[in-house]
């Protein structure tokens, strides 16, 4: 599960001029400044987009969800559960240095060592042992090997000592007002010359840029059905994405939210992108629509609740206003507290909230939900715990194992988080540009943007 990332593909441009096709640059946008490229500490959705273009993990995840080779040409799983990787020969960083086992081990150890490292990546490596055998890096983890392989796709390898430098299919540079990625020699053989992102945080500005043809890819305004302009086509992607609320005030507020989510959101606000969630965990990951279990009566109004959320997303703010109106019908005053994204993350990690809301994009496997429950999981902001958790998770060797139902029942008795909305991605794409949709979006699977190409 990737925490605090926008579910719909970021597309932003301002003051652009439509580029000639000969330039082969894809024009895109970012909803917020991702900060410096950082393979160790970067953890926002925008940062993950940058890292997916400029870096490579040991493995990748294909559009249909299976693990595929990336930096590692192949791997083997030993009897002790350790995974040994044989690196692809000849892969270079931009300075010409070859990617070696030392770079792999340095990256993984920095993530374990640095307290400011990405919480998502640190959680993947919790309790892992690392080493090298005959020039081949290996990792042994308490996690099942099938889970660990999928999660390692989320850890691009940095150049030893240079946390901003990766070996990916595109070379990054920061220009004034733009984040620019240009094609480089790479085993994925990228076929577009590059991608240029510009900052455009307002949905109306994105819409204008799309309609004028200044953007190659963009998310249209979702509050109404609008046909794409003649030069673009509509691409719809089912997503493992939800708008989630965490509660530090026990299950009572979540019971109220579970009732309100059924009818809080007018259809004209949801548009093509969302529908009210039905269960506790994403149905797209194979979970049944299981609701909360309780014998307790619902809290009765009048009452007051405070909900913190990340400011700057106009669509989410309108949805939360609709939720507030629904709460008033039951006698509850839902105070909405907008916070800058970094401050929201800080408050969540400190547990300094009553209710807190954010968008979540899950990895394409059921283990993603364990980050709600595991003691050091990056989504466990409430200190949730249960004495049966370890026993149940140790039974989960593969998706579909019987233990998943029992684990879901455990969570349903006293969950710490509740999804309000399930999302899909609706984007407009230049008709000349061929892309491969996936539940992870246009960027985060392999080959991602390296597989795009302009039609002749």
C-alpha positions in Angstrom: 0.0 0.0 0.0 1.4 3.3 -0.9 0.3 5.9 1.6 -0.8 9.5 0.7 -0.6 9.3 -3.0 -3.1 10.7 -5.4 -5.1 8.0 -7.1 -5.6 9.7 -10.4 -2.7 10.3 -12.7 -1.1 13.6 -12.1 -1.2 15.8 -15.0 -0.3 19.4 -14.9 1.0 22.1 -17.2 0.8 25.8 -17.1 1.8 28.3 -19.8 2.5 25.5 -22.2 2.7 25.7 -25.9 1.6 22.5 -27.8 4.9 20.7 -28.7 5.5 19.5 -32.2 5.3 15.7 -32.5 8.9 15.6 -33.6 10.0 16.7 -30.2 8.5 13.4 -28.8 8.2 14.9 -25.3 5.2 13.9 -23.3 3.7 16.9 -21.5 2.4 16.1 -18.0 1.7 17.8 -14.7 2.1 17.5 -10.9 -0.5 18.5 -8.4 2.2 19.5 -5.8 5.9 20.0 -5.6 7.5 16.6 -4.9 10.7 18.1 -3.5 14.2 16.9 -4.5 14.4 13.4 -6.0 15.4 11.2 -3.1 15.4 7.3 -3.3 15.8 7.0 0.5 13.4 9.6 2.1 11.0 10.5 -0.7 7.5 9.0 0.0 4.8 11.2 -1.5 2.9 10.0 -4.6 4.6 12.6 -6.7 8.0 11.4 -5.4 7.1 7.8 -6.4 6.3 9.0 -9.9 9.8 10.6 -10.2 11.5 7.5 -8.7 9.7 5.2 -11.1 11.1 7.1 -14.1 14.7 7.7 -12.8 15.2 4.4 -10.9 14.9 0.6 -11.1 13.9 -1.9 -8.4 15.4 -5.4 -8.3 12.1 -6.6 -9.7 9.1 -4.9 -11.3 5.4 -5.6 -11.3 3.7 -6.0 -14.7 0.4 -4.4 -15.6 -1.5 -7.6 -14.7 0.2 -7.8 -11.3 2.9 -10.5 -11.7 6.5 -10.1 -10.6 8.9 -9.6 -13.5 12.7 -9.1 -13.8 14.1 -5.5 -13.6 17.6 -5.0 -12.2 17.7 -8.6 -11.3 17.8 -10.9 -14.3 16.6 -13.8 -12.2 16.3 -14.9 -8.6 16.0 -18.0 -6.5 14.4 -18.7 -3.1 16.4 -20.9 -0.7 15.0 -23.3 1.9 15.6 -20.8 4.7 13.3 -18.3 2.8 16.1 -16.0 1.6 15.9 -14.6 -1.9 19.1 -14.5 -3.9 19.3 -12.2 -6.9 21.5 -12.3 -10.0 21.9 -8.8 -11.3 21.5 -7.9 -14.9 24.9 -7.3 -16.4 25.9 -3.9 -17.9 23.3 -1.7 -16.3 24.8 1.8 -15.7 24.1 4.8 -13.6 24.2 8.2 -15.4 27.8 8.7 -14.4 28.8 5.4 -16.2 29.2 3.4 -13.0 27.8 -0.1 -13.2 25.0 -1.2 -10.8 26.5 -3.7 -8.4 25.5 -5.6 -5.3 27.2 -2.9 -3.3 24.7 -0.4 -4.6 21.8 -2.7 -3.7 23.1 -3.3 -0.2 23.8 0.4 0.4 20.3 1.4 -0.6 18.6 -1.3 1.6 20.8 -0.6 4.6 20.3 3.2 4.3 16.5 2.6 4.4 17.0 0.5 7.5 19.4 3.0 9.2 18.0 6.4 8.4 15.1 7.4 10.8 13.9 9.8 8.1 13.7 7.2 5.4 10.4 6.4 3.6 8.1 4.7 6.2 6.7 2.6 3.4 10.2 1.2 2.4 11.4 0.9 6.0 8.3 -1.3 6.8 9.1 -3.6 3.8 12.6 -4.1 5.3 11.6 -4.5 8.9 13.5 -7.4 10.4 15.3 -8.3 7.1 18.9 -9.6 7.0 21.0 -8.6 4.0 24.1 -10.0 2.4 26.1 -10.8 -0.7 27.2 -14.2 -2.0 29.5 -14.4 -5.1 28.5 -10.9 -6.2 24.8 -11.7 -5.8 22.8 -9.7 -3.2 20.4 -11.7 -1.0 17.7 -10.7 1.5 16.1 -12.9 4.2 13.0 -11.5 5.8 10.2 -12.6 8.3 7.8 -11.9 5.4 6.9 -14.7 3.0 9.0 -14.7 -0.1 6.0 -14.2 -2.3 5.0 -11.0 -0.4 8.6 -9.7 -0.2 9.2 -10.0 -3.9 6.1 -8.0 -4.7 7.0 -5.3 -2.2 10.7 -5.0 -3.4 9.3 -3.6 -6.6 8.7 -0.4 -4.6 12.3 0.0 -3.7 14.4 1.6 -6.5 18.1 1.1 -6.1 20.2 4.2 -5.7 23.9 4.8 -6.5 26.0 4.0 -3.4 26.4 7.3 -1.6 24.1 9.2 -3.9 20.5 9.0 -2.8 19.3 11.2 -5.7 20.8 9.0 -8.4 19.1 5.9 -10.0 19.7 3.7 -13.0 16.2 4.1 -14.5 15.1 4.5 -18.1 15.0 8.3 -17.9 17.6 10.9 -16.8 16.2 13.5 -14.4 17.0 17.2 -14.3 15.2 20.1 -12.5 14.6 23.1 -14.8 13.0 26.3 -13.6 9.3 25.5 -13.1 9.6 22.0 -14.6 10.7 18.4 -13.8 12.2 17.0 -16.9 13.0 13.3 -17.7 14.9 12.4 -20.9 15.4 9.0 -22.4 18.7 7.2 -21.8 20.2 3.9 -22.9 18.5 1.3 -20.8 17.4 -2.3 -20.9 13.7 -1.3 -21.0 14.5 0.6 -24.2 12.2 3.7 -23.7 10.6 4.9 -26.9 9.5 8.4 -26.0 12.2 11.1 -25.9 11.1 12.2 -22.5 8.4 13.6 -20.1 8.1 17.1 -18.8 6.1 17.9 -15.7 4.9 21.3 -14.7 3.2 22.3 -11.5 -0.5 22.9 -11.8 -2.4 22.3 -8.6 -5.9 23.5 -9.6 -8.2 21.1 -11.5 -9.6 24.0 -13.6 -6.2 24.9 -14.9 -5.5 21.2 -15.8 -8.8 21.1 -17.6 -8.0 24.2 -19.6 -4.6 22.8 -20.5 -6.1 19.5 -21.7 -8.8 21.2 -23.8 -6.2 23.4 -25.5 -3.9 20.4 -26.2 -1.1 21.6 -24.0 -1.0 18.3 -22.1 -0.4 14.9 -23.5 -2.0 13.2 -20.5 -4.3 14.7 -17.8 -7.1 14.0 -15.4 -10.3 15.9 -16.4 -12.5 17.6 -13.9 -14.6 14.8 -12.3 -17.6 16.8 -11.2 -19.3 16.4 -14.6 -19.2 14.2 -17.7 -17.2 16.0 -20.4 -16.2 14.5 -23.7 -12.5 14.7 -24.4 -11.4 17.1 -27.1 -10.8 15.8 -30.6 -7.1 15.4 -30.0 -7.4 13.2 -26.9 -9.1 9.9 -26.0 -10.6 8.6 -22.7 -8.7 6.0 -20.8 -10.3 4.4 -17.7 -8.2 2.4 -15.2 -9.7 0.4 -12.3 -7.5 1.3 -9.3 -6.6 -0.2 -5.9 -7.3 3.2 -4.5 -9.6 4.5 -1.7 -10.3 7.5 0.4 -9.6 6.3 4.0 -10.4 7.7 7.4 -8.4 6.6 10.5 -9.9 7.0 14.0 -8.1 7.5 17.3 -11.4 7.7 19.1 -12.3 4.1 18.8 -14.8 2.4 16.6 -17.8 4.6 17.4 -17.0 7.4 14.9 -16.2 4.7 12.2 -19.6 3.2 12.7 -21.1 6.5 12.0 -19.0 7.0 8.9 -19.9 3.5 7.7 -23.6 4.6 7.8 -22.9 8.0 6.2 -20.8 6.8 3.3 -23.8 5.0 1.9 -25.6 8.2 0.9 -23.3 11.1 1.7 -22.0 11.7 -1.8 -24.1 13.1 -4.6 -23.6 11.5 -7.9 -22.6 14.8 -9.6 -19.7 15.0 -7.2 -18.5 11.4 -7.7 -18.6 11.6 -11.5 -16.8 8.9 -13.3 -14.0 8.5 -10.8 -15.6 7.1 -7.5 -18.3 5.2 -5.8 -19.0 4.7 -2.1 -17.0 1.9 -0.5 -18.9 -1.2 0.7 -16.5 -3.0 2.9 -13.3 -2.6 4.9 -10.7 -3.7 2.5 -10.5 -3.1 -1.3 -12.7 -5.5 -3.3 -10.2 -5.0 -6.2 -7.6 -7.0 -4.2 -10.0 -10.0 -3.9 -11.6 -9.2 -0.5 -15.4 -9.6 0.0 -17.3 -6.5 1.0 -17.1 -7.2 4.8 -18.6 -4.6 7.1 -17.8 -3.9 10.7 -19.0 -6.3 13.4 -20.3 -4.9 16.6 -23.0 -5.4 19.2 -22.7 -1.8 20.4 -25.4 0.8 19.5 -24.4 3.7 17.2 -23.4 6.9 18.9 -26.3 9.4 19.1 -26.2 13.1 18.4 -25.8 15.8 19.2 -22.0 15.3 19.0 -18.9 16.8 17.6 -16.1 15.1 15.5 -12.9 16.6 14.1 -11.4 15.3 10.8 -8.0 16.4 9.5 -7.2 16.0 5.8 -4.7 17.1 3.2 -5.5 20.5 1.7 -5.2 21.4 -1.9 -7.4 18.8 -3.6 -10.5 20.6 -4.7 -12.4 17.4 -5.5 -11.7 15.8 -2.1 -12.6 18.9 -0.2 -16.0 19.0 -1.9 -16.6 15.4 -1.0 -15.8 16.0 2.6 -18.2 19.0 2.6 -20.9 16.6 1.4 -19.9 14.2 4.3 -20.2 17.1 6.7 -23.8 17.8 5.5 -24.7 14.1 6.0 -23.4 14.2 9.5 -25.5 17.2 10.4 -28.6 15.2 9.5 -27.8 12.9 12.5 -27.0 15.7 14.8 -23.2 15.7 14.5 -21.0 18.6 13.8 -18.1 17.4 11.7 -15.2 19.9 11.9 -13.0 19.7 8.8 -9.4 20.7 9.4 -7.3 21.2 6.2 -3.6 20.6 6.7 -0.6 21.0 4.4 0.3 17.4 3.2 3.6 17.2 5.1 1.9 18.4 8.3 -0.9 15.8 7.9 1.7 13.1 7.6 3.5 14.4 10.7 0.2 14.4 12.7 -0.7 10.9 11.6 2.7 9.5 12.5 2.4 11.2 16.0 -1.1 9.9 16.4 -2.2 13.5 17.0 -5.7 13.4 15.5 -9.3 12.3 16.3 -10.2 11.4 12.7 -7.8 11.8 9.7 -8.5 11.3 6.1 -6.2 10.7 3.1 -6.1 9.0 -0.3 -4.4 5.6 -0.4 -3.2 3.6 -3.4 -2.6 -0.1 -2.5 -0.1 -2.4 -4.0 -1.7 -5.1 -6.2 -1.6 -7.9 -3.7 -3.6 -8.7 -0.5 -0.6 -8.3 1.8 -1.0 -4.5 1.2 -3.8 -4.4 3.8 -1.4 -5.7 6.6 0.1 -2.3 6.8 -3.0 -1.2 8.7 -2.4 -3.9 11.3 1.3 -4.8 11.7 3.0 -3.1 14.7 5.3 -1.0 12.6 3.2 -0.9 9.5 3.3 2.5 7.7 -0.5 2.7 7.8 -0.9 1.7 11.5 -1.4 5.2 12.9 -3.5 4.2 15.9 -1.3 1.6 17.5 -3.8 -1.2 16.5 -2.8 -4.6 17.8 -4.2 -8.0 18.5 -2.6 -11.1 20.1 -3.8 -13.3 17.2 -2.3 -11.2 14.5 1.1 -12.9 14.3 -0.3 -16.4 14.2 -2.7 -15.5 11.4 -0.1 -13.6 9.3 2.3 -16.5 9.5 -0.3 -18.7 7.8 -0.5 -16.4 4.8 1.9 -17.9 2.3 -0.1 -17.1 -0.9 -3.1 -15.0 -2.0 -6.3 -16.9 -1.4 -5.0 -18.8 1.7 -7.9 -19.6 4.1 -6.3 -17.4 6.8 -7.3 -14.3 4.9 -10.9 -14.6 5.9 -10.1 -15.1 9.5 -7.8 -12.1 9.4 -10.5 -10.0 7.9 -12.9 -11.1 10.6 -10.3 -10.1 13.2 -10.1 -6.6 11.7 -13.9 -6.3 11.3 -14.4 -6.6 15.1 -12.5 -3.4 15.9 -11.0 -1.7 12.8 -8.9 1.5 13.1 -9.6 2.7 9.6 -12.6 2.8 7.2 -12.6 3.5 3.4 -15.2 6.0 2.3 -14.8 5.9 -1.5 -13.3 3.5 -4.1 -11.6 5.2 -7.0 -10.8 4.5 -10.6 -8.6 6.7 -12.8 -10.1 8.5 -15.7 -7.6 10.3 -17.8 -7.4 11.9 -21.2 -4.5 10.8 -23.4 -3.3 12.3 -26.6 -4.6 10.1 -29.4 -1.1 9.9 -30.9 0.4 8.5 -27.7 0.1 4.7 -26.9 0.1 3.9 -23.2 -0.6 0.7 -21.2 -3.2 1.2 -18.5 -3.0 -0.8 -15.3 -4.5 -0.9 -11.7 -1.3 0.8 -10.6 -1.7 3.6 -13.1 0.4 4.6 -16.1 3.7 4.9 -14.3 4.2 2.4 -11.4 4.2 -0.9 -13.3 6.9 -2.2 -15.5 7.7 -1.0 -18.1 5.6 2.0 -17.2 6.4 5.1 -19.2 9.3 3.3 -20.8 6.7 1.3 -22.8 4.9 4.4 -24.2 5.4 5.4 -27.8 4.1 7.9 -30.3 2.2 6.5 -33.2 4.0 7.0 -36.5 
